[in-house]
Amino acid sequence: MKNNMVQCNYIKTLEVLQMSDKISLFFDMDGVLADFYSDPNYLNRMREKGYFANLKPLPMVNTVAELSLRFNVFDIYVLSACVEPVEQCMQEKHEWLDKYLSTVPKENRILIEAGKNKFDYVPKGIEMPILFDDYSKNIEQWEERGGYAFKIKNNINLRGNKDYRAILDRPSAADIMTAVMKILI
């Protein structure tokens, strides 16, 4: 009950702001939406045929689906890096998204070659892109370019002492809305 009331208050606040464009949220796949790290041999196996297509979904998939279905204020993107062989990896990631997150339209799926700066692939005209990622380098590059980023906690990514503005651990739709509202207000 409380979460629904919080969500309604945030939606009303967003509507009052009368934003001309939707808020663009970018979600990484591996380690955020898909369970990339539970296999101890993931570094050796990730180039095998079928590896990405067969990853298990993480709870964040439900959160992203809820954001895209229930709240008309967000434009949801998936922005994910693809390893060699890139074409195979891209195809498998599209298959995975078709299966687990079909609410994200194909034109909002941005699959890029590994090692590239994700911010370079933000579609033109998006003024305040917000990234949810588990990889520190992606977060740092995103923020250096003027975007907002939130680190998503998983089982391997909190090594070191870097102080990030926000670390989210299995966030709900209400948690994401709260984080986004703190940026806007």
N, C-alpha and C positions, 0 to 999 in steps of 0.2 A: 504494500500500500504506500509506504513512504517513498520507495523508488519511483512509483508512478507519479506521485505528487511532485517530486523533484524534477522528473522529466518534463512534466507539463509546465512547471515554472520556467524551465530553461527554454522550452519551445516558445512560450509567450515572450520571454526576454528577447529571443532571436527575432521573433516577428516584430517586436517593438523597434528593434534596431533598423528594421526595414532594409535589410541588406539586398542589394540589387542582384547579387549572385549568391549561389549556394556556397557553403563552406566546403572547401576541397580537402578531403582526408585521404592520405596515401598510406596503404598498409603493405609492409613487406610480407613475403610468403614464408620463407624458410626460417623456422624458429619463432614465428609470430602466428601465422595461420596454419602452417603444416609442421608436423612433428619431425623435424629434420635431424635433431640431435640424439634421439633416444637409442639409435643404433650405434654402438661403440665403434663400428667400422665405417661410419658415414663418409669420412674423407676418402676412403678407398672405394666405396660402393657408389658414390654419387654420380659417377660417369657410366654406370651400368644401365643398360636398357631397362626401363620400367621403374627405376628408383623413385623418380619424382612423382610419377603417376600413382604410385602405391603408398605414398606417405599418408599417415593417419592425420585427420584434422585435429587441431587444438581447439579448446573452448572459445578462443577468440573468433573462430568462424561464426559461431552463433551470435556473438556480439556484433560483428560486421553485418551479418544478415539482418539483424534487428535494426541497426542504424539505417540500412538502405531501404528496408520495407516500411518502417514505422515513422520515420522522421524525414520530412520533405526538405529539410534545410541543409542536408549534406549531399555532396557529390562524392561518391566513394570510388577510389581507384585502388588497384593492386599494382605495386611497383616492385618488381623482383628481378634479381640478377640471374643470368643463366650461364652455367659452366659448359665447357666443351664436352661433347659435341653440342653446340649452341642450338641448332635446329631441333635436335632430338629433345633437348631439355625444354625448349619453348613449347613444343608439341605436347609433351607430358604435363607441363604446368597448365596449359589450356585445358587438357583433359581433366586434370584435378579440379580446376576452377569450375568446369562444367558440372562436375559431380557434386562438389561440396559448397560452391559459392556462385551459383548461376545467377544470383541477383546482381552481380557485377557484370555489366554489359562488356562485350568484347572490346569495344572502343575505349573502355576504361581499364583495360588490362595492359600494362606497360611492362614488357619483358625485354630486358636489356642484357648486353654482354657483361659478364662478371668483370669487375675492376673499374667500371665506368662510374662517374659521379652521378648519382641518381637525380640530383637537382637539375642537371642538364636536360632531363626528359620530362620536366613539368610542362604540360601544354601551355601554349601562349595564352595570355589573358588571365591566368590565375594569379591573383595578387598576394594571397596569403596561404601558401600551401602548408599543410600540417602533416608531418610524417610520423608514423608509428613503426619503429624498427628495433631489432635486437642487436644490431651491429654498431659498435661505438664509432667506427670510422664514418659510416653513413650518416649518423646523427651529427657528428662534428662538421662534416662537409656541408650538410643541409643548413645548419645554423650559420656557418661562415658565409653562406650565400643569401642569408636573410630570411630563411624559412624557419618555422617552428617545428621542433621534434620532441618526441617522447620515447624514451627507451622502454622497451617491453622486456621484462625479466623472463629468463628461461633458465634451464638447468646448467648452462655453461658460461653465460655472458657477464657475470658480475665480478670478474677478476680485476684486480687493480683498485685504485682508490679514486678514480675520476668522479668528480662531483657533477652529476647531471641535474638539470633543472627539474626533471620529473622522471621517475622510474615507476612504471605501472606493472603491477603483478596480477595477471589474469583479470584485466579490467572488464567491468560490465558496460553496457551502453550508457548507464547513468554516470559511471566513472569517466568515460570518455567525454560525455557532454559537460561534466564538471570541469575537466581539464581544458576543453576548448573554450568554455565560458570565461575561465580565468585569463585566457589570452585576449579575448574580445573586450572584456570590461576593464 
